[in-house]
C-alpha cells in the first residue's frame, strides 16, 4: 500500500466497479443486448445470448463483435442497450466521501458511453469528483483491453502512468495499465458472473502478475489507504 503515497491520478472503470453488481443494473443492459441481437439477426433469445457472450469474450465488448461481423452502427446499439432503469443503483454516501478525500485527478475509463456514465454517476451521487470520462467513442470503438483505449486516455489526460492507479472488475483490462506502470486494483464480486468468467479464462494465475491488489469493496479499500496514513 505504500505505493499509494505517490498516486496523483485515479482511474476507474464504471460498471460493476463503482457500483455493486448486487443492484443488477448490468443485468438490465445484458437483457437489452440480447433483445437487440435477437431482433437484428432474427434468432431466439437463447441463440442471441450465445452470440452476445461469444462477441463479449472474443472482441472485448458485444458492440465490437456486432460492428465487425454485422456492421451495426454503434450509436444505435448504445442508445438501445442503455435505455434502463438506474433507480436500482443505491446512492453511495460512503464512496462519495472517500472519493472526496482522494487528492489529484480522477477519471472514468469505460467501454460504455459518456451518456451512460454520466447518468450512472449521478445516480450513485459521485459525479462531482470526476475530471473527465473516456468512453468507447473516444477509443474509436476499440475497447479495453485494446492498447488504443489506454493510449487515447493518456494522450488526452496527460498524466504520468507511474503515478496513477486503475480500478477494474475485469482482470485482463489491467494488463496494459500494469505495463504502463500504473498501480492496479481488481474489484471482485460473487454476483459479477461475466467478470468472474473472463477472469477465470484469463489463466490459472488470474492476472496475478499484473493485478497488484484485489478487493470486493472499493470504498473499504480506499478507506484503508487513509487508515495507513497514505494521501491524507
Backbone as CSV, one residue per row, in Angstrom:
resi,resn,N_x,N_y,N_z,CA_x,CA_y,CA_z,C_x,C_y,C_z
1,UNK,0.814,-1.213,0.000,0.000,0.000,0.000,0.848,1.264,0.000
2,UNK,2.140,1.119,0.294,2.993,2.298,0.358,3.038,3.040,-0.972
3,UNK,2.880,2.303,-2.064,2.956,2.949,-3.375,1.899,4.037,-3.542
4,UNK,0.790,3.908,-2.837,-0.286,4.880,-2.988,0.101,6.259,-2.454
5,UNK,1.225,6.342,-1.739,1.756,7.647,-1.357,2.080,8.491,-2.580
6,UNK,2.412,7.817,-3.688,2.867,8.505,-4.891,1.754,8.732,-5.917
7,UNK,0.569,8.222,-5.639,-0.503,8.299,-6.630,-1.108,9.698,-6.670
8,UNK,-1.197,10.244,-7.894,-1.800,11.562,-8.082,-2.916,11.549,-9.130
9,UNK,-3.126,10.388,-9.754,-4.216,10.235,-10.723,-4.916,8.909,-10.472
10,UNK,-6.250,8.962,-10.444,-7.057,7.790,-10.113,-8.005,7.507,-11.270
11,UNK,-7.908,6.310,-11.828,-8.706,5.931,-12.989,-9.633,4.784,-12.595
12,UNK,-10.919,4.948,-12.911,-11.919,3.957,-12.512,-12.721,3.475,-13.712
13,UNK,-12.865,2.171,-13.826,-13.901,1.601,-14.675,-15.240,1.991,-14.045
14,UNK,-16.315,1.843,-14.803,-17.633,2.228,-14.282,-18.460,1.024,-13.834
15,UNK,-18.972,0.274,-14.795,-19.950,-0.773,-14.488,-19.342,-1.908,-13.671
16,UNK,-20.031,-2.242,-12.586,-19.630,-3.302,-11.651,-18.309,-3.000,-10.944
17,UNK,-17.882,-1.740,-11.008,-16.695,-1.293,-10.284,-17.067,-0.204,-9.292
18,UNK,-17.738,0.844,-9.765,-18.144,1.941,-8.882,-19.520,1.718,-8.264
19,UNK,-20.199,0.675,-8.680,-21.423,0.237,-8.002,-21.380,-1.283,-7.940
20,UNK,-22.096,-1.837,-6.982,-22.074,-3.284,-6.787,-22.960,-3.996,-7.805
21,UNK,-22.511,-5.142,-8.319,-23.361,-5.946,-9.192,-24.641,-6.411,-8.497
22,UNK,-24.678,-6.307,-7.168,-25.862,-6.733,-6.420,-27.120,-6.003,-6.864
23,UNK,-26.975,-4.760,-7.357,-28.152,-3.990,-7.778,-28.677,-4.448,-9.133
24,UNK,-27.895,-5.288,-9.820,-28.293,-5.906,-11.090,-28.561,-4.891,-12.208
25,UNK,-27.902,-3.741,-12.144,-28.043,-2.773,-13.232,-27.547,-3.353,-14.548
26,UNK,-26.374,-3.981,-14.507,-25.826,-4.501,-15.757,-26.646,-5.671,-16.280
27,UNK,-27.407,-6.314,-15.411,-28.310,-7.368,-15.883,-29.330,-6.788,-16.861
28,UNK,-29.780,-5.551,-16.577,-30.714,-4.890,-17.490,-30.058,-4.648,-18.846
29,UNK,-28.815,-4.169,-18.817,-28.081,-3.935,-20.063,-27.903,-5.252,-20.810
30,UNK,-27.606,-6.301,-20.064,-27.411,-7.629,-20.640,-28.661,-8.086,-21.392
31,UNK,-29.816,-7.888,-20.773,-31.085,-8.265,-21.399,-31.330,-7.439,-22.656
32,UNK,-31.053,-6.137,-22.573,-31.253,-5.256,-23.723,-30.335,-5.659,-24.891
33,UNK,-29.114,-6.058,-24.572,-28.205,-6.504,-25.629,-28.749,-7.758,-26.307
34,UNK,-29.282,-8.676,-25.494,-29.865,-9.884,-26.056,-31.050,-9.582,-26.953
35,UNK,-31.885,-8.636,-26.522,-33.044,-8.233,-27.324,-32.605,-7.621,-28.648
36,UNK,-31.596,-6.764,-28.587,-31.084,-6.117,-29.802,-30.605,-7.162,-30.803
37,UNK,-29.830,-8.129,-30.330,-29.289,-9.165,-31.212,-30.403,-10.051,-31.753
38,UNK,-31.351,-10.403,-30.889,-32.465,-11.251,-31.302,-33.252,-10.613,-32.440
39,UNK,-33.515,-9.304,-32.306,-34.288,-8.599,-33.330,-33.460,-8.360,-34.587
40,UNK,-32.181,-8.053,-34.406,-31.314,-7.778,-35.555,-31.115,-9.011,-36.422
41,UNK,-30.858,-10.148,-35.779,-30.496,-11.364,-36.506,-31.650,-12.347,-36.659
42,UNK,-32.806,-11.983,-36.089,-33.995,-12.840,-36.164,-33.707,-14.237,-35.619
43,UNK,-33.178,-14.244,-34.387,-32.913,-15.501,-33.691,-33.620,-15.469,-32.346
44,UNK,-33.784,-16.638,-31.727,-34.436,-16.655,-30.423,-33.482,-16.146,-29.352
45,UNK,-34.013,-15.957,-28.143,-33.227,-15.333,-27.082,-32.051,-16.201,-26.633
46,UNK,-32.213,-17.506,-26.702,-31.120,-18.402,-26.305,-29.942,-18.251,-27.260
47,UNK,-30.236,-18.251,-28.563,-29.172,-18.085,-29.551,-28.583,-16.674,-29.484
48,UNK,-29.437,-15.696,-29.230,-28.958,-14.314,-29.116,-27.975,-14.173,-27.964
49,UNK,-28.282,-14.825,-26.860,-27.375,-14.751,-25.710,-26.051,-15.448,-26.013
50,UNK,-26.109,-16.558,-26.720,-24.870,-17.254,-27.084,-23.991,-16.358,-27.953
51,UNK,-24.601,-15.708,-28.924,-23.868,-14.802,-29.812,-23.300,-13.627,-29.025
52,UNK,-24.136,-13.086,-28.151,-23.721,-11.941,-27.335,-22.474,-12.257,-26.518
53,UNK,-22.502,-13.380,-25.818,-21.369,-13.741,-24.958,-20.131,-14.095,-25.780
54,UNK,-20.340,-14.692,-26.924,-19.214,-15.012,-27.799,-18.514,-13.726,-28.245
55,UNK,-19.302,-12.730,-28.635,-18.725,-11.441,-29.026,-17.999,-10.794,-27.851
56,UNK,-18.627,-10.841,-26.684,-18.048,-10.205,-25.497,-16.683,-10.793,-25.158
57,UNK,-16.596,-12.105,-25.160,-15.353,-12.773,-24.786,-14.261,-12.606,-25.852
58,UNK,-14.657,-12.579,-27.137,-13.659,-12.557,-28.205,-13.279,-11.156,-28.673
59,UNK,-14.206,-10.206,-28.544,-13.933,-8.854,-29.031,-13.744,-7.832,-27.911
60,UNK,-14.031,-8.200,-26.684,-13.929,-7.255,-25.574,-15.252,-6.628,-25.215
61,UNK,-16.104,-6.393,-26.223,-17.474,-5.924,-25.993,-18.391,-6.578,-27.021
62,UNK,-19.669,-6.657,-26.675,-20.664,-7.144,-27.631,-20.720,-6.224,-28.837
63,UNK,-20.640,-4.907,-28.581,-20.695,-3.924,-29.662,-19.602,-4.154,-30.699
64,UNK,-18.391,-4.406,-30.260,-17.290,-4.618,-31.207,-17.560,-5.811,-32.117
65,UNK,-18.126,-6.867,-31.546,-18.477,-8.022,-32.358,-19.544,-7.695,-33.382
66,UNK,-20.554,-6.942,-32.965,-21.631,-6.560,-33.880,-21.126,-5.643,-34.984
67,UNK,-20.210,-4.742,-34.639,-19.647,-3.844,-35.649,-18.794,-4.615,-36.648
68,UNK,-17.994,-5.534,-36.149,-17.081,-6.283,-37.007,-17.797,-7.288,-37.895
69,UNK,-18.836,-7.922,-37.364,-19.465,-9.018,-38.099,-20.801,-8.658,-38.739
70,UNK,-21.421,-7.544,-38.276,-22.746,-7.208,-38.806,-22.906,-5.727,-39.137
71,UNK,-21.813,-4.963,-39.103,-21.834,-3.546,-39.487,-22.873,-2.721,-38.729
72,UNK,-23.049,-3.044,-37.470,-24.005,-2.301,-36.638,-23.456,-0.910,-36.337
73,UNK,-24.321,0.108,-36.390,-23.929,1.469,-36.038,-23.867,1.581,-34.516
74,UNK,-22.731,1.977,-33.975,-22.570,1.990,-32.514,-23.576,2.857,-31.780
75,UNK,-23.921,4.007,-32.348,-24.854,4.906,-31.659,-26.212,4.236,-31.463
76,UNK,-26.667,3.499,-32.468,-27.963,2.818,-32.373,-27.942,1.773,-31.262
77,UNK,-26.873,0.994,-31.225,-26.754,-0.061,-30.217,-26.674,0.528,-28.818
78,UNK,-25.809,1.515,-28.617,-25.595,2.078,-27.280,-26.847,2.764,-26.751
79,UNK,-27.544,3.472,-27.623,-28.781,4.124,-27.193,-29.807,3.086,-26.748
80,UNK,-29.884,1.980,-27.462,-30.859,0.940,-27.137,-30.514,0.242,-25.830
81,UNK,-29.274,-0.198,-25.676,-28.929,-1.021,-24.507,-28.839,-0.207,-23.220
82,UNK,-28.624,1.104,-23.328,-28.521,1.935,-22.128,-29.847,2.577,-21.737
83,UNK,-30.925,2.170,-22.387,-32.265,2.632,-22.011,-32.761,1.745,-20.868
84,UNK,-32.293,2.054,-19.658,-32.508,1.189,-18.496,-32.958,2.000,-17.293
85,UNK,-33.374,1.310,-16.250,-33.814,1.936,-15.003,-32.648,1.997,-14.022
86,UNK,-32.054,3.179,-13.889,-30.901,3.337,-12.994,-31.293,3.578,-11.540
87,UNK,-32.573,3.659,-11.273,-33.006,3.890,-9.891,-32.671,2.709,-8.986
88,UNK,-32.297,1.572,-9.572,-31.916,0.403,-8.762,-30.551,0.600,-8.100
89,UNK,-29.775,1.572,-8.580,-28.448,1.816,-8.005,-28.605,2.598,-6.709
90,UNK,-28.098,2.101,-5.606,-28.199,2.852,-4.351,-27.277,4.059,-4.340
91,UNK,-27.756,5.153,-3.762,-26.918,6.333,-3.535,-25.825,5.918,-2.555
92,UNK,-24.585,6.229,-2.876,-23.460,5.719,-2.089,-22.703,6.855,-1.413
93,UNK,-23.145,7.217,-0.217,-22.501,8.306,0.521,-21.104,7.918,0.996
94,UNK,-20.914,6.638,1.286,-19.586,6.197,1.721,-18.561,6.402,0.613
95,UNK,-18.885,5.949,-0.586,-17.978,6.128,-1.719,-17.800,7.604,-2.037
96,UNK,-18.871,8.357,-1.949,-18.801,9.799,-2.188,-17.787,10.456,-1.256
97,UNK,-17.841,10.089,0.013,-16.926,10.661,0.993,-15.483,10.258,0.761
98,UNK,-15.286,9.002,0.391,-13.927,8.510,0.153,-13.318,9.183,-1.078
99,UNK,-14.096,9.293,-2.149,-13.595,9.938,-3.359,-13.247,11.397,-3.109
100,UNK,-14.013,12.041,-2.248,-13.753,13.448,-1.931,-12.390,13.638,-1.276
101,UNK,-11.902,12.610,-0.604,-10.617,12.700,0.095,-9.426,12.370,-0.791
102,UNK,-9.668,11.751,-1.928,-8.557,11.375,-2.804,-7.956,12.619,-3.449
103,UNK,-6.664,12.842,-3.290,-6.032,14.000,-3.922,-5.740,13.741,-5.398
104,UNK,-5.728,14.775,-6.186,-5.368,14.634,-7.590,-6.568,14.455,-8.497
105,UNK,-6.289,14.116,-9.742,-7.313,13.964,-10.771,-7.970,12.589,-10.695
106,UNK,-9.234,12.553,-11.122,-9.976,11.287,-11.169,-10.667,11.179,-12.523
107,UNK,-10.569,10.006,-13.126,-11.131,9.789,-14.455,-11.938,8.491,-14.498
108,UNK,-12.907,8.473,-15.416,-13.633,7.252,-15.746,-13.086,6.725,-17.068
109,UNK,-12.824,5.431,-17.128,-12.364,4.765,-18.353,-13.308,3.591,-18.592
110,UNK,-14.247,3.745,-19.529,-15.324,2.774,-19.679,-15.509,2.327,-21.123
111,UNK,-15.918,1.085,-21.296,-16.288,0.591,-22.617,-17.726,0.943,-22.960
112,UNK,-18.394,1.652,-22.069,-19.723,2.172,-22.339,-19.622,3.567,-22.943
113,UNK,-20.709,4.327,-22.854,-20.743,5.674,-23.421,-20.662,6.730,-22.331
114,UNK,-20.306,7.951,-22.722,-20.294,9.070,-21.782,-21.687,9.279,-21.199
115,UNK,-22.706,9.206,-22.049,-24.077,9.423,-21.578,-24.451,8.419,-20.489
116,UNK,-24.117,7.161,-20.700,-24.397,6.134,-19.691,-23.607,6.400,-18.423
117,UNK,-22.349,6.763,-18.572,-21.509,7.030,-17.404,-22.038,8.214,-16.607
118,UNK,-22.391,9.291,-17.286,-22.888,10.482,-16.593,-24.165,10.176,-15.817
119,UNK,-25.084,9.451,-16.443,-26.344,9.126,-15.777,-26.117,8.200,-14.588
120,UNK,-25.200,7.267,-14.726,-24.918,6.311,-13.658,-24.204,6.974,-12.492
121,UNK,-23.216,7.802,-12.781,-22.501,8.526,-11.724,-23.447,9.430,-10.948
122,UNK,-24.384,10.050,-11.658,-25.357,10.923,-10.993,-26.234,10.125,-10.042
123,UNK,-26.623,8.929,-10.455,-27.470,8.087,-9.605,-26.717,7.642,-8.353
124,UNK,-25.444,7.335,-8.495,-24.628,6.950,-7.332,-24.402,8.147,-6.419
125,UNK,-24.345,9.342,-7.036,-24.117,10.568,-6.273,-22.662,10.976,-6.197
126,UNK,-21.883,10.630,-7.244,-20.438,10.896,-7.202,-19.942,11.658,-8.432
127,UNK,-20.842,12.245,-9.201,-20.460,12.911,-10.453,-19.413,13.993,-10.264
128,UNK,-19.529,14.741,-9.168,-18.694,15.930,-8.978,-17.208,15.627,-8.869
129,UNK,-16.854,14.384,-8.620,-15.452,14.056,-8.350,-14.612,13.812,-9.606
130,UNK,-15.248,13.652,-10.758,-14.503,13.196,-11.932,-14.189,14.329,-12.900
131,UNK,-12.930,14.342,-13.338,-12.445,15.398,-14.220,-12.775,15.142,-15.684
132,UNK,-12.919,13.888,-16.063,-13.261,13.571,-17.450,-13.691,12.112,-17.535
133,UNK,-14.365,11.791,-18.632,-14.817,10.427,-18.904,-14.288,10.014,-20.272
134,UNK,-13.592,8.895,-20.317,-13.093,8.349,-21.577,-13.925,7.116,-21.910
135,UNK,-14.575,7.152,-23.077,-15.550,6.112,-23.400,-15.243,5.438,-24.727
136,UNK,-16.136,4.533,-25.111,-15.942,3.725,-26.311,-15.857,4.575,-27.569
137,UNK,-16.551,5.719,-27.591,-16.458,6.625,-28.741,-15.051,7.212,-28.832
138,UNK,-14.524,7.667,-27.696,-13.170,8.238,-27.661,-12.126,7.213,-28.094
139,UNK,-12.388,5.941,-27.793,-11.446,4.870,-28.144,-11.578,4.435,-29.605
140,UNK,-12.419,5.148,-30.361,-12.678,4.782,-31.756,-13.179,3.344,-31.836
141,UNK,-13.997,2.984,-30.845,-14.664,1.679,-30.775,-13.688,0.511,-30.670
142,UNK,-12.503,0.790,-30.138,-11.541,-0.271,-29.818,-11.482,-0.367,-28.295
143,UNK,-12.275,-1.260,-27.701,-12.473,-1.261,-26.248,-11.292,-1.815,-25.467
144,UNK,-11.257,-1.468,-24.171,-10.362,-2.205,-23.273,-10.641,-3.695,-23.469
145,UNK,-9.628,-4.533,-23.526,-8.224,-4.302,-23.174,-7.328,-3.872,-24.324
146,UNK,-7.881,-3.383,-25.455,-7.044,-2.937,-26.569,-6.137,-1.789,-26.126
147,UNK,-4.927,-1.796,-26.591,-3.943,-0.784,-26.194,-4.420,0.629,-26.521
148,UNK,-5.134,0.775,-27.636,-5.544,2.113,-28.062,-6.381,2.813,-27.011
149,UNK,-7.223,2.071,-26.307,-8.081,2.690,-25.293,-7.248,3.434,-24.253
150,UNK,-6.195,2.814,-23.806,-5.344,3.426,-22.777,-4.480,4.544,-23.365
151,UNK,-4.025,4.354,-24.605,-3.219,5.387,-25.252,-4.024,6.666,-25.447
152,UNK,-5.286,6.519,-25.840,-6.160,7.683,-26.006,-6.325,8.419,-24.685
153,UNK,-6.589,7.669,-23.628,-6.764,8.282,-22.314,-5.507,9.024,-21.880
154,UNK,-4.360,8.391,-22.015,-3.106,9.014,-21.593,-2.804,10.264,-22.411
155,UNK,-3.050,10.202,-23.712,-2.770,11.351,-24.568,-3.663,12.532,-24.218
156,UNK,-4.944,12.259,-23.982,-5.880,13.346,-23.717,-5.774,13.876,-22.292
157,UNK,-5.554,12.989,-21.332,-5.486,13.422,-19.929,-4.092,13.918,-19.554
158,UNK,-3.074,13.355,-20.183,-1.714,13.817,-19.977,-1.119,13.537,-18.612
159,UNK,-1.552,12.444,-17.962,-0.984,12.137,-16.650,0.165,11.139,-16.761
160,UNK,0.949,11.082,-15.703,2.071,10.151,-15.617,1.548,8.804,-15.122
161,UNK,1.582,7.748,-15.951,1.027,6.458,-15.521,1.742,5.859,-14.318
162,UNK,2.997,6.240,-14.112,3.736,5.697,-12.973,3.304,6.330,-11.650
163,UNK,2.462,7.347,-11.746,1.901,7.968,-10.542,0.370,7.908,-10.592
164,UNK,-0.121,6.805,-11.168,-1.561,6.617,-11.334,-1.973,5.222,-10.885
165,UNK,-3.253,5.079,-10.558,-3.824,3.783,-10.172,-5.090,3.547,-10.973
166,UNK,-5.346,2.288,-11.316,-6.558,1.947,-12.056,-7.327,0.856,-11.336
167,UNK,-8.657,1.031,-11.302,-9.575,0.115,-10.627,-10.501,-0.495,-11.676
168,UNK,-10.603,-1.819,-11.694,-11.334,-2.558,-12.730,-11.956,-3.813,-12.151
169,UNK,-13.048,-4.283,-12.788,-13.636,-5.554,-12.366,-13.238,-6.701,-13.286
170,UNK,-12.544,-6.410,-14.378,-12.095,-7.450,-15.304,-10.576,-7.443,-15.352
171,UNK,-9.978,-8.544,-14.947,-8.525,-8.597,-14.766,-7.757,-8.261,-16.035
172,UNK,-8.189,-8.783,-17.175,-7.411,-8.570,-18.402,-7.331,-7.094,-18.781
173,UNK,-8.267,-6.284,-18.295,-8.235,-4.854,-18.583,-7.183,-4.114,-17.770
174,UNK,-6.504,-4.835,-16.880,-5.448,-4.235,-16.066,-4.047,-4.575,-16.570
175,UNK,-3.951,-5.416,-17.586,-2.624,-5.826,-18.058,-1.855,-4.657,-18.672
176,UNK,-2.486,-3.911,-19.564,-1.814,-2.761,-20.179,-1.513,-1.680,-19.143
177,UNK,-2.455,-1.335,-18.252,-2.105,-0.370,-17.200,-0.877,-0.789,-16.400
178,UNK,-0.783,-2.084,-16.082,0.405,-2.583,-15.375,1.665,-2.349,-16.206
179,UNK,1.596,-2.662,-17.503,2.751,-2.466,-18.376,3.150,-0.996,-18.457
180,UNK,2.162,-0.110,-18.342,2.423,1.324,-18.404,2.995,1.869,-17.099
181,UNK,2.942,1.044,-16.047,3.489,1.465,-14.767,2.470,1.872,-13.732
182,UNK,1.186,1.678,-14.038,0.134,2.053,-13.101,-0.019,1.009,-11.996
183,UNK,-0.452,1.443,-10.819,-0.892,0.511,-9.781,-2.251,-0.029,-10.213
184,UNK,-2.499,-1.316,-9.991,-3.745,-1.917,-10.464,-4.510,-2.571,-9.324
185,UNK,-5.839,-2.379,-9.356,-6.710,-2.928,-8.317,-7.890,-3.622,-8.992
186,UNK,-8.073,-4.907,-8.712,-9.179,-5.687,-9.260,-10.327,-5.704,-8.266
187,UNK,-11.517,-5.312,-8.738,-12.723,-5.320,-7.911,-13.494,-6.601,-8.202
188,UNK,-13.701,-7.429,-7.198,-14.360,-8.721,-7.395,-15.735,-8.752,-6.732
189,UNK,-16.575,-9.664,-7.217,-17.895,-9.874,-6.620,-18.422,-11.229,-7.055
190,UNK,-19.057,-11.944,-6.137,-19.657,-13.231,-6.474,-20.804,-13.063,-7.459
191,UNK,-21.385,-11.868,-7.515,-22.532,-11.628,-8.386,-22.154,-11.045,-9.740
192,UNK,-20.868,-10.895,-9.999,-20.405,-10.401,-11.295,-20.014,-11.606,-12.147
193,UNK,-21.007,-12.245,-12.751,-20.778,-13.519,-13.435,-19.874,-13.377,-14.655
194,UNK,-20.121,-12.357,-15.484,-19.295,-12.180,-16.678,-17.854,-11.854,-16.307
195,UNK,-17.696,-10.948,-15.342,-16.355,-10.586,-14.904,-15.615,-11.779,-14.342
196,UNK,-16.308,-12.579,-13.528,-15.679,-13.751,-12.917,-15.282,-14.776,-13.976
197,UNK,-16.144,-14.964,-14.985,-15.841,-15.936,-16.036,-14.633,-15.496,-16.857
198,UNK,-14.609,-14.227,-17.242,-13.465,-13.725,-18.007,-12.194,-13.840,-17.187
199,UNK,-12.302,-13.529,-15.903,-11.121,-13.616,-15.044,-10.619,-15.050,-14.937
200,UNK,-11.545,-16.027,-14.905,-11.126,-17.430,-14.868,-10.463,-17.832,-16.183
201,UNK,-11.016,-17.347,-17.294,-10.454,-17.666,-18.602,-9.100,-17.004,-18.822
202,UNK,-8.798,-16.044,-17.976,-7.537,-15.306,-18.085,-6.329,-16.208,-17.853
203,UNK,-6.541,-17.329,-17.187,-5.438,-18.233,-16.885,-5.446,-18.603,-15.424
204,UNK,-4.629,-19.568,-15.085,-4.598,-20.064,-13.712,-4.184,-18.997,-12.706
205,UNK,-3.363,-18.029,-13.157,-2.912,-17.011,-12.210,-3.893,-15.856,-12.097
206,UNK,-4.966,-15.877,-12.940,-5.998,-14.844,-12.887,-5.384,-13.446,-12.933
207,UNK,-4.373,-13.291,-13.770,-3.745,-11.987,-13.907,-2.868,-11.601,-12.741
208,UNK,-2.393,-12.587,-11.984,-1.651,-12.293,-10.755,-0.417,-11.439,-11.000
209,UNK,0.202,-11.580,-12.166,1.429,-10.820,-12.416,1.158,-9.367,-12.766
210,UNK,-0.096,-9.014,-13.068,-0.384,-7.606,-13.351,-1.513,-7.027,-12.493
211,UNK,-2.101,-7.831,-11.628,-3.072,-7.329,-10.647,-2.346,-7.185,-9.317
212,UNK,-2.167,-5.960,-8.864,-1.384,-5.710,-7.652,-2.205,-5.868,-6.377
213,UNK,-3.498,-5.521,-6.453,-4.375,-5.607,-5.286,-5.735,-6.125,-5.735
214,UNK,-6.415,-6.833,-4.844,-7.767,-7.334,-5.099,-8.650,-6.996,-3.909
215,UNK,-9.884,-6.545,-4.203,-10.824,-6.224,-3.131,-12.247,-6.461,-3.611
216,UNK,-13.138,-6.771,-2.687,-14.553,-6.880,-3.034,-15.336,-5.670,-2.527
217,UNK,-14.614,-4.643,-2.060,-15.261,-3.434,-1.547,-14.366,-2.237,-1.843
218,UNK,-14.703,-1.478,-2.881,-13.838,-0.380,-3.303,-13.757,0.724,-2.260
219,UNK,-14.863,1.010,-1.585,-14.845,2.049,-0.551,-13.952,1.646,0.610
220,UNK,-14.058,0.393,1.000,-13.223,-0.111,2.098,-11.749,-0.081,1.712
221,UNK,-11.458,-0.438,0.472,-10.067,-0.422,0.013,-9.498,0.988,0.050
222,UNK,-10.249,1.943,-0.486,-9.770,3.323,-0.491,-9.657,3.868,0.927
223,UNK,-10.589,3.484,1.787,-10.521,3.921,3.186,-9.285,3.369,3.876
224,UNK,-8.888,2.146,3.502,-7.706,1.542,4.119,-6.439,2.305,3.758
225,UNK,-6.451,2.959,2.610,-5.313,3.791,2.227,-5.149,4.933,3.221
226,UNK,-6.267,5.572,3.546,-6.213,6.675,4.508,-5.843,6.170,5.899
227,UNK,-6.348,4.993,6.252,-6.082,4.441,7.584,-4.593,4.202,7.807
228,UNK,-3.870,3.947,6.719,-2.430,3.718,6.825,-1.625,5.002,6.632
229,UNK,-2.344,6.122,6.665,-1.661,7.405,6.584,-1.224,7.796,5.191
230,UNK,-1.830,7.188,4.186,-1.452,7.467,2.807,-2.394,8.494,2.205
231,UNK,-1.824,9.504,1.559,-2.590,10.506,0.827,-3.616,11.225,1.669
232,UNK,-3.304,11.496,2.905,-4.236,12.265,3.721,-4.187,13.730,3.320
